[in-house]
Amino acid sequence: MLEILYQDEQLVAINKPHGLLVHRSKIANDADEFAVQLLRDQLGQTVYPAHRLDRKTAGVLVFALSQEINVALQTQFMERKVKKKYLAFVRGHMEDAGTIDYPLKKERGTEQEAITHFTTLKRGELPFPSGKFETSRYSLVELVPETGRMHQLRRHLAHVLHPIIGDRPHGCNKQNKLFLEKLGMNTMLLHATELSFNHPVSGEEITIKAPLFGEFERIIALKELNLNHQRDSC
């Protein structure tokens, strides 16, 4: 059963697990389960995904329960009226806060504006040798994308040399291998934690939050990591 975070007569939101595709895709022929079909069967009615999350990304995913509501929600996304927040666990100690303003290319080479704001929440390290250092450093960061490009957060963090742990192909293969061998972790540590938008019928601002899944929680709770609080809130 999918975890339902919010539901009314017009829309429903779930906490999408890591590894679950939103819908069928030609580039993922190995999958036989999809959020659209699972939620449709769970609710016993047709659902329409108002936006997308990468297969490897977990967190808030909103569906409309009619085409009309779907159009209204998608319009808010296209007009950048939806506020999105993510948590990511990355390599290295990031700056306290900043903005990554770096255009990203589409498949055909066309550049698109891409902007991501970040705040470093905690920093820590694990006893994994890295080059001349005896340990490896990590950060837990909050990400607020201003634009919504394909793999934007993953590509932006790789661009500033703080790739998301567990990300392939944009991440660090050496770190991903370490987490698999040392910690048995093969999950990309990126989670859509919060989504805010205006309800398409009532106009009321709706904020939906998604708790982290166990694997993400397990990693950031490691005693060896000793994550130190950098901010008062997450």
matplotlib code that plots the C-alpha trace (Angstrom):
import matplotlib.pyplot as plt

x = [0.0, 1.2, 1.4, -1.2, -0.2, -3.2, -6.6, -9.8, -12.4, -10.1, -6.6, -4.4, -0.7, 1.5, 5.0, 6.6, 9.2, 12.7, 12.9, 9.3, 8.5, 5.7, 4.4, 5.6, 8.7, 10.5, 13.9, 12.9, 11.7, 12.8, 10.0, 6.6, 5.1, 4.3, 2.8, 0.0, -1.3, -0.7, -2.6, -5.4, -5.9, -5.6, -8.2, -10.4, -10.4, -8.3, -5.5, -3.5, 0.1, 0.3, 4.2, 7.1, 9.7, 12.8, 12.6, 15.4, 13.8, 11.4, 8.8, 5.7, 4.0, 0.6, -2.1, -5.3, -8.6, -9.9, -8.5, -9.8, -7.9, -4.9, -4.7, -5.1, -2.3, 0.1, -0.5, 0.7, 3.8, 4.5, 4.0, 6.4, 3.7, 4.5, 7.0, 9.2, 11.7, 14.1, 16.6, 19.8, 22.8, 25.9, 29.7, 31.8, 31.0, 28.9, 28.8, 26.1, 23.8, 23.8, 22.3, 23.4, 22.5, 23.8, 22.0, 21.4, 21.3, 18.4, 19.1, 19.3, 21.8, 19.5, 20.3, 17.7, 17.8, 18.2, 18.3, 18.6, 18.8, 20.4, 20.9, 23.3, 21.6, 24.2, 27.7, 29.6, 32.2, 32.6, 35.8, 36.1, 39.6, 39.4, 42.7, 45.2, 42.5, 41.5, 37.8, 35.2, 33.0, 29.3, 26.5, 22.7, 21.3, 17.9, 17.3, 14.7, 14.5, 13.3, 13.1, 12.1, 14.6, 15.3, 17.6, 18.2, 19.1, 21.3, 23.2, 23.5, 25.0, 27.4, 28.4, 29.4, 31.4, 29.0, 27.2, 24.3, 25.3, 23.8, 23.3, 24.1, 25.3, 25.7, 27.2, 30.6, 31.2, 33.8, 31.5, 28.6, 30.7, 31.8, 28.3, 27.3, 30.3, 30.5, 26.9, 24.9, 23.2, 22.2, 19.6, 19.9, 19.6, 17.3, 13.9, 11.1, 10.1, 7.6, 5.2, 3.0, 0.4, -3.0, -5.9, -7.4, -10.9, -10.8, -7.8, -6.5, -2.7, -2.0, 1.4, 2.1, 5.1, 6.6, 8.7, 11.9, 12.1, 14.0, 17.2, 17.7, 17.0, 19.4, 22.3, 21.9, 21.4, 24.8, 26.7, 30.0, 28.7, 28.1, 26.0, 26.3, 23.4, 24.1, 20.6, 17.8, 15.3, 15.2]
y = [0.0, 3.5, 5.9, 8.6, 12.0, 14.0, 13.3, 15.1, 15.0, 16.7, 15.4, 13.0, 13.0, 10.0, 9.5, 7.9, 5.3, 5.2, 3.2, 3.5, 4.9, 7.4, 5.8, 3.5, 4.6, 3.2, 3.8, 1.6, -1.7, -3.6, -2.1, -3.8, -1.5, 2.1, 4.8, 5.6, 2.0, 1.2, 4.3, 3.7, 0.2, 1.3, 4.1, 2.3, 5.3, 7.0, 9.3, 11.9, 12.7, 16.5, 16.4, 14.0, 12.7, 10.7, 7.0, 7.2, 10.2, 9.6, 12.0, 14.1, 13.2, 14.8, 13.4, 15.0, 13.0, 14.6, 16.0, 19.5, 19.5, 18.1, 21.0, 23.5, 21.9, 21.5, 25.2, 26.1, 24.0, 25.6, 29.1, 28.4, 28.9, 25.6, 25.8, 22.6, 21.5, 18.6, 17.0, 15.6, 13.9, 14.9, 14.4, 17.1, 20.0, 22.6, 26.3, 27.5, 28.7, 29.8, 29.6, 27.5, 29.4, 27.1, 26.5, 22.8, 21.4, 19.3, 16.2, 18.1, 20.6, 23.5, 25.3, 26.1, 28.4, 26.4, 27.8, 25.9, 27.5, 25.5, 25.6, 23.3, 21.9, 19.5, 18.4, 15.2, 12.6, 8.9, 6.8, 6.2, 7.1, 9.7, 10.4, 11.7, 12.0, 9.4, 10.3, 11.4, 14.5, 14.8, 17.4, 17.2, 20.0, 21.5, 22.3, 24.7, 24.5, 27.7, 25.9, 22.3, 20.9, 17.2, 15.9, 19.5, 18.9, 15.9, 17.8, 21.0, 19.3, 17.4, 20.7, 22.2, 19.1, 17.9, 15.0, 13.2, 9.9, 7.0, 9.0, 7.3, 8.6, 12.1, 11.1, 9.9, 6.2, 5.8, 7.1, 5.1, 1.9, 2.7, 3.1, -0.1, -2.1, -0.5, 0.3, -1.9, 1.2, 1.4, 4.1, 7.7, 10.0, 12.6, 13.2, 15.6, 16.6, 19.4, 20.8, 23.9, 25.1, 26.8, 24.3, 24.4, 24.6, 26.4, 28.5, 27.7, 27.2, 23.5, 22.3, 18.6, 17.1, 13.6, 11.8, 10.3, 6.6, 4.2, 4.0, 7.7, 8.0, 5.1, 6.8, 10.3, 8.7, 6.8, 7.5, 7.5, 10.3, 12.6, 15.1, 18.5, 20.9, 23.9, 25.5, 25.5, 24.1, 21.5]
z = [0.0, -0.9, 2.0, 1.5, 2.9, 1.9, 0.2, -0.6, -3.4, -6.0, -5.3, -3.4, -2.4, -1.6, -0.2, -3.2, -2.3, -3.7, -6.9, -7.9, -11.4, -11.6, -14.8, -17.6, -19.4, -22.5, -20.7, -17.8, -19.3, -16.1, -14.0, -13.5, -10.8, -11.3, -8.9, -11.2, -11.5, -7.8, -6.6, -9.1, -7.8, -4.2, -4.6, -7.2, -9.5, -12.2, -11.0, -13.0, -11.9, -11.6, -11.7, -11.8, -9.4, -10.6, -10.1, -7.5, -5.7, -2.9, -1.3, -2.0, -5.2, -6.0, -8.2, -9.5, -9.5, -12.7, -15.9, -15.0, -11.6, -13.3, -15.8, -12.9, -10.9, -13.8, -14.6, -11.1, -11.7, -15.1, -13.7, -10.8, -8.1, -6.4, -3.6, -3.4, -0.7, -0.8, 1.5, 0.1, 1.7, -0.2, -0.4, 1.3, 3.6, 1.7, 2.4, 4.9, 2.1, -1.5, -4.9, -7.8, -11.0, -13.8, -17.1, -18.0, -21.4, -22.8, -24.8, -28.0, -26.6, -25.9, -22.7, -20.1, -17.1, -13.9, -10.4, -7.0, -3.6, -0.8, 3.0, 4.8, 7.8, 9.3, 8.6, 9.6, 8.6, 8.4, 8.8, 5.1, 3.7, 0.9, -0.9, 1.6, 4.3, 6.8, 6.7, 4.3, 4.9, 4.2, 4.5, 4.9, 2.8, 2.1, -1.5, -3.0, -6.8, -8.4, -11.8, -12.6, -15.1, -15.6, -12.9, -11.9, -8.3, -9.1, -11.9, -9.9, -6.9, -9.1, -10.8, -7.5, -6.6, -3.8, -5.5, -3.9, -2.3, -4.2, -7.4, -10.7, -13.1, -11.7, -8.4, -7.2, -8.1, -5.3, -2.6, -3.9, -3.8, -0.2, 1.0, -0.7, 0.7, 4.2, 4.9, 2.5, 1.1, -2.5, -2.4, -3.7, -0.7, -2.2, -0.8, -1.7, 1.8, 1.2, -1.4, -1.1, -3.6, -3.8, -3.8, -7.4, -6.0, -2.6, -3.3, 0.1, 0.5, 1.0, 2.4, 2.3, 4.0, 3.6, 6.3, 5.3, 4.5, 6.7, 4.6, 4.5, 8.3, 9.0, 7.3, 8.8, 12.3, 12.2, 15.4, 13.6, 11.3, 14.3, 12.3, 14.0, 13.8, 11.7, 11.8, 14.3, 11.8, 9.1]

ax = plt.figure().add_subplot(projection="3d")
ax.plot(x, y, z, "-o")
ax.set_aspect("equal")
plt.show()
